[in-house]
Amino acid sequence: MSRQPKHFDRRFKLALLHPKYWATWLAIGLLVIFGLMPAWLRDPIARLLARLVMPIAKKPISVARANLRACFPEQSAAEIEALIRVNVQNFVLVLLAQGELLVRSKAHLRRRVNLIGFEHVTKAQAAGQPIIFIMPHVWPIDYAGLRLNLELPMVTMAKAHKNGLFNWFSNRVRSSCGGHVYMREAGIRALLAELKRGNSFFYLPDEDLGPEQSVFAPFLGTVKATLPVVGRLAQAGNAQVLPVKIGYNQATRQFDLTVMTVVAPEDMVGKENEALALNKVVEQVILAYPEQYMWFLRLLKTRPEGEASIYS
């Protein structure tokens, strides 16, 4: 008997109406209301609400501060605090807009996301190759995935949320253009099978998954543990590796999504070379919009032997 695919179930279940989820339903309702608002009205509200987040998000901000100090040792304390404030503002701007990904039309999504560099995708398609899109954890990542999913068949992989209703909602959004969202437990084999079926997917190389099988490589002003699996996966699936960057432009009220040039296969031969190539790509994407990266992640939790945690 063949194994069932380990992707999230989009179907609604009555258990999601349990009273324990009522507060989550209220939050989703607010996101839907904000999603229906025009950006010219929603964005100023988001900027005001961002001021309220700063005093109450002390733990995440502490993590962001530690990351920024390690990654940009040349920046002053004042510069880091300014970047944190803008980063929080962008988080709230994108969060309040998320509802539109579910309740607004595909035409609206095309208008909201300005797609640049799609000729790199076209070139890969002409060669009959699927694509592994490389993108680190940035606030507008769902906009990038769904906009590309309008143009080509795609899947993705995500970690399950503890809250069952939010898990259903977020993965309903991510699969709204037809792509499956695989559970982390599905593993690399599921993604390889999708590549062989001609489907592309996003790979997020910046998450710190621990010392097992990871390789340390230079990353901004420090070093980072990176899992080098993309090169082998691309080779096995006959795929091209294309970095992607995205940022919200508050002046135009659009997301600028850019598909960058292909990562050369020879740059990913060997674990050390691949870790170096992946970290360079992540650096490029982050430095394009440093105020829109998820600095609140513990992306540097694994340190070289003998080096203390930066989050202590």
C-alpha positions as CSV (number, residue, x, y, z in Angstrom):
1,M,0.0,0.0,0.0
2,S,1.4,3.4,-0.9
3,R,2.0,6.0,1.8
4,Q,-0.5,8.9,2.0
5,P,1.1,12.3,1.2
6,K,1.9,14.2,4.4
7,H,0.5,17.5,3.4
8,F,-1.9,19.6,5.5
9,D,-5.6,19.0,5.2
10,R,-7.3,22.1,4.0
11,R,-10.8,20.9,4.8
12,F,-12.8,22.6,7.6
13,K,-13.6,20.4,10.6
14,L,-16.3,21.0,13.2
15,A,-13.7,20.6,16.0
16,L,-12.4,24.0,14.9
17,L,-15.6,25.6,16.4
18,H,-14.6,24.4,19.9
19,P,-14.8,27.2,22.5
20,K,-11.0,27.0,23.1
21,Y,-10.6,28.5,19.6
22,W,-13.0,31.4,20.0
23,A,-10.3,34.0,20.8
24,T,-8.4,32.7,17.6
25,W,-11.7,33.1,15.6
26,L,-11.9,36.7,16.8
27,A,-8.3,37.3,15.7
28,I,-9.0,35.8,12.3
29,G,-12.1,37.9,12.0
30,L,-10.1,41.0,12.6
31,L,-7.5,39.9,10.0
32,V,-10.3,39.4,7.5
33,I,-11.7,42.9,8.2
34,F,-8.2,44.4,7.7
35,G,-7.7,42.2,4.6
36,L,-10.8,43.8,3.0
37,M,-9.6,47.3,3.7
38,P,-7.7,49.2,1.0
39,A,-4.0,49.6,1.8
40,W,-4.2,53.4,2.0
41,L,-6.5,53.0,5.0
42,R,-4.9,49.9,6.6
43,D,-1.3,51.0,6.5
44,P,-1.6,54.0,8.8
45,I,-3.5,51.9,11.3
46,A,-0.7,49.3,11.2
47,R,1.9,52.0,11.8
48,L,0.0,53.2,14.9
49,L,-0.5,49.7,16.3
50,A,3.3,49.0,15.8
51,R,4.0,51.5,18.5
52,L,2.0,49.3,20.9
53,V,3.9,46.2,20.0
54,M,7.3,47.5,21.1
55,P,6.6,47.7,24.9
56,I,5.0,44.2,25.0
57,A,7.2,42.2,22.7
58,K,10.3,42.3,25.0
59,K,11.4,38.7,24.6
60,P,11.3,38.6,20.7
61,I,12.9,42.1,20.6
62,S,15.7,40.8,22.8
63,V,16.3,38.0,20.4
64,A,16.3,40.4,17.4
65,R,18.8,42.7,19.2
66,A,21.2,39.8,19.8
67,N,20.9,38.7,16.1
68,L,21.5,42.2,14.9
69,R,24.5,42.8,17.2
70,A,26.1,39.5,15.9
71,C,25.3,40.1,12.2
72,F,26.1,43.9,12.1
73,P,28.9,44.4,14.7
74,E,29.8,47.7,13.0
75,Q,26.4,49.3,13.8
76,S,25.9,51.4,16.9
77,A,23.3,50.6,19.5
78,A,21.2,53.5,18.3
79,E,21.3,52.1,14.7
80,I,20.2,48.7,15.9
81,E,17.3,50.0,17.9
82,A,16.2,52.1,14.9
83,L,16.2,49.0,12.7
84,I,14.2,47.1,15.3
85,R,11.5,49.8,15.4
86,V,11.2,49.7,11.6
87,N,11.2,45.9,11.6
88,V,8.3,45.8,14.1
89,Q,6.4,48.3,11.9
90,N,6.9,46.1,8.8
91,F,5.8,43.0,10.8
92,V,2.5,44.7,11.7
93,L,2.0,46.1,8.2
94,V,2.3,42.6,6.7
95,L,0.4,40.9,9.5
96,L,-2.7,43.1,9.1
97,A,-2.6,42.6,5.3
98,Q,-2.5,38.8,5.5
99,G,-6.2,38.4,5.4
100,E,-6.4,39.7,1.8
101,L,-4.5,36.6,0.7
102,L,-7.6,34.6,1.5
103,V,-10.5,37.0,0.9
104,R,-9.3,39.0,-2.1
105,S,-9.1,37.9,-5.7
106,K,-6.1,36.6,-7.6
107,A,-6.2,39.7,-9.8
108,H,-5.8,41.8,-6.6
109,L,-2.8,39.7,-5.7
110,R,-1.2,40.4,-9.1
111,R,-1.8,44.1,-8.5
112,R,-0.3,44.0,-5.0
113,V,2.8,42.1,-6.0
114,N,5.1,43.6,-8.6
115,L,6.9,40.6,-10.1
116,I,10.4,41.3,-11.5
117,G,12.9,38.9,-13.1
118,F,10.4,36.3,-14.2
119,E,12.6,35.7,-17.3
120,H,14.8,33.5,-15.1
121,V,11.8,31.2,-14.4
122,T,10.8,31.2,-18.0
123,K,14.3,30.1,-18.9
124,A,14.2,27.2,-16.5
125,Q,10.7,26.2,-17.8
126,A,12.0,26.2,-21.4
127,A,14.7,23.8,-20.3
128,G,12.1,21.5,-18.8
129,Q,13.4,22.0,-15.2
130,P,11.4,22.7,-12.0
131,I,12.7,25.3,-9.6
132,I,13.9,25.4,-6.0
133,F,13.2,29.0,-4.9
134,I,15.6,30.1,-2.2
135,M,14.1,32.6,0.3
136,P,14.9,33.1,4.0
137,H,12.3,34.0,6.6
138,V,11.0,37.5,5.6
139,W,7.7,38.9,6.8
140,P,6.1,39.0,3.3
141,I,7.1,35.4,2.4
142,D,3.5,34.2,1.8
143,Y,3.0,37.0,-0.7
144,A,6.1,35.7,-2.6
145,G,4.9,32.1,-2.6
146,L,1.4,32.8,-3.7
147,R,2.3,35.2,-6.4
148,L,4.7,32.7,-8.0
149,N,2.1,30.0,-7.5
150,L,-0.1,32.0,-9.9
151,E,2.5,31.5,-12.6
152,L,3.7,27.9,-12.0
153,P,2.7,24.8,-10.0
154,M,4.3,24.9,-6.6
155,V,4.3,23.2,-3.2
156,T,5.9,24.3,0.1
157,M,6.7,22.9,3.5
158,A,5.8,24.4,6.9
159,K,6.0,23.6,10.6
160,A,2.7,22.9,12.3
161,H,1.4,25.5,14.7
162,K,0.2,24.3,18.2
163,N,-3.1,26.1,17.7
164,G,-5.1,23.9,15.4
165,L,-7.3,26.7,14.1
166,F,-4.4,29.0,13.3
167,N,-2.7,26.0,11.7
168,W,-5.8,25.5,9.5
169,F,-6.1,29.2,8.6
170,S,-2.4,29.8,7.8
171,N,-2.2,26.7,5.6
172,R,-5.5,27.4,3.9
173,V,-4.0,30.8,2.9
174,R,-0.7,29.2,1.7
175,S,-2.5,26.7,-0.4
176,S,-5.1,29.1,-1.8
177,C,-3.5,29.1,-5.2
178,G,-3.5,25.3,-5.5
179,G,-0.2,24.2,-4.0
180,H,0.1,21.6,-1.3
181,V,1.7,22.6,2.0
182,Y,3.7,19.6,3.3
183,M,4.4,19.0,7.0
184,R,8.0,19.1,8.1
185,E,7.8,15.4,8.8
186,A,7.2,14.6,5.2
187,G,11.0,15.1,4.6
188,I,13.1,15.6,1.6
189,R,11.7,12.6,-0.2
190,A,8.3,14.3,-0.6
191,L,9.9,17.4,-2.1
192,L,12.0,15.3,-4.5
193,A,8.8,13.5,-5.6
194,E,7.2,16.9,-6.3
195,L,10.2,18.0,-8.3
196,K,10.1,14.9,-10.5
197,R,6.4,15.7,-11.1
198,G,7.5,19.1,-12.4
199,N,6.4,21.1,-9.4
200,S,8.6,23.8,-7.9
201,F,8.9,24.8,-4.2
202,F,10.4,27.2,-1.7
203,Y,13.3,26.2,0.4
204,L,14.1,28.3,3.5
205,P,17.8,27.8,4.2
206,D,18.2,30.2,7.1
207,E,16.6,28.2,9.9
208,D,19.0,26.8,12.5
209,L,18.2,23.1,12.7
210,G,20.9,22.1,15.1
211,P,24.5,20.8,14.8
212,E,23.6,17.4,13.3
213,Q,24.6,17.5,9.6
214,S,24.9,21.3,9.6
215,V,28.0,23.1,8.5
216,F,29.3,26.4,9.8
217,A,29.9,29.1,7.1
218,P,30.4,32.9,7.2
219,F,27.2,34.8,7.5
220,L,27.1,38.6,7.6
221,G,29.3,39.6,10.6
222,T,29.4,36.1,12.2
223,V,29.2,32.4,11.3
224,K,26.0,30.3,10.9
225,A,25.1,26.6,11.0
226,T,23.6,25.8,7.7
227,L,22.1,22.5,6.4
228,P,23.5,21.8,2.9
229,V,20.9,19.7,1.2
230,V,19.8,21.9,-1.7
231,G,22.6,21.0,-4.1
232,R,21.9,17.3,-3.8
233,L,18.2,17.8,-4.1
234,A,18.5,20.0,-7.2
235,Q,20.8,17.4,-8.8
236,A,18.5,14.5,-8.0
237,G,15.4,16.5,-9.1
238,N,17.0,18.1,-12.2
239,A,16.0,21.5,-10.8
240,Q,17.4,25.0,-11.0
241,V,18.0,27.0,-7.8
242,L,16.8,30.6,-8.0
243,P,17.0,33.0,-5.1
244,V,14.0,35.3,-4.5
245,K,13.7,38.6,-2.6
246,I,10.6,40.5,-1.6
247,G,9.9,43.8,0.2
248,Y,7.0,46.0,0.9
249,N,7.2,49.5,-0.6
250,Q,5.1,51.7,1.6
251,A,5.2,54.5,-0.9
252,T,3.6,52.5,-3.8
253,R,1.7,50.1,-1.4
254,Q,3.1,47.2,-3.4
255,F,5.3,44.2,-2.7
256,D,8.3,44.2,-5.0
257,L,9.2,40.5,-5.7
258,T,12.4,39.8,-7.6
259,V,13.5,36.4,-9.0
260,M,17.3,36.5,-9.0
261,T,19.8,34.8,-11.2
262,V,20.4,31.0,-10.9
263,V,22.8,29.7,-8.4
264,A,25.5,27.8,-10.4
265,P,25.4,24.0,-9.7
266,E,29.2,23.9,-9.3
267,D,28.9,26.4,-6.4
268,M,27.0,23.7,-4.4
269,V,29.3,20.8,-4.9
270,G,30.4,19.7,-1.4
271,K,28.8,20.5,1.9
272,E,31.2,23.4,2.8
273,N,30.8,25.0,-0.7
274,E,27.0,24.7,-0.5
275,A,26.8,26.2,3.0
276,L,28.9,29.1,1.8
277,A,26.7,29.6,-1.3
278,L,23.5,29.4,0.6
279,N,24.6,31.9,3.2
280,K,25.7,34.3,0.5
281,V,22.3,34.1,-1.1
282,V,20.6,34.6,2.3
283,E,22.8,37.6,2.9
284,Q,21.8,39.1,-0.5
285,V,18.1,38.7,0.2
286,I,18.4,40.1,3.8
287,L,20.5,43.1,2.8
288,A,18.0,44.1,0.1
289,Y,15.3,44.7,2.8
290,P,17.0,44.3,6.2
291,E,14.0,45.9,7.9
292,Q,11.7,43.1,6.6
293,Y,13.6,40.0,7.8
294,M,12.4,37.9,10.8
295,W,15.1,38.9,13.2
296,F,13.0,37.5,16.0
297,L,14.0,33.9,15.0
298,R,16.8,32.2,16.9
299,L,18.8,31.8,13.7
300,L,22.1,31.7,15.5
301,K,21.3,29.3,18.3
302,T,23.9,26.7,17.2
303,R,27.4,28.1,17.9
304,P,30.9,26.7,17.2
305,E,32.2,24.5,20.0
306,G,33.2,26.5,23.1
307,E,31.3,29.6,22.0
308,A,28.6,30.8,24.4
309,S,25.0,31.4,23.2
310,I,24.3,34.9,22.0
311,Y,20.9,34.7,23.5
312,S,22.0,34.2,27.1
